[in-house]
């Protein structure tokens, strides 16, 4: 568990998950999940302290393919996955991960609500939230499966989204004139702390 949030699954479980069978296909991979256009390598080293071998690196696309279960483990994971879906679906995987990490960072910061659902439902923070309600995404869609995977990867700290300690972001197409420290531009979002 990292930062007080857990989805009930360990990082070792994610790294050891066998490939899954998909309709008419023998294994679920980054390629047959359609992640090729979204993939941007973000290697993550395996963390076996007893191992003396060179660290195994995994791309973010491979980690997403390993996580592809389509269901969230709890209410907090559901809120995070819905936020990733509505805020960043179609973005590069690292951009989706950076959005998830902002939500996690906010919950840990002490400046926002202490829960992921509280952060997402906070008034005037996310345009897709209406009166505290987070819309239901289409559960059978590829984008939903990716959002669930990204939420789990972010929660378990399996990869880095590239916007360290960011607490705020906006779409590139707007310029809010914030006087904050810009930490990254990932996909279609600009991130600040």
Secondary structure, DSSP 8 states (H G I E B T S, - for coil): -BTTB--S--HHHHHH-----BTTBSS--TTTTT-TTT-----EE---TT--S---EE-HHHHHHHH-----SSHHHHHHHHHHHHHHTTS-HHHHHHHHHHHHHHHHHSSS-SSHHHHHHSTTS-TTEETTEE----TTSHHHHHHHHHHHHHHHT-S--S-TT--EEEETT------S-EEEEETTEEEE-
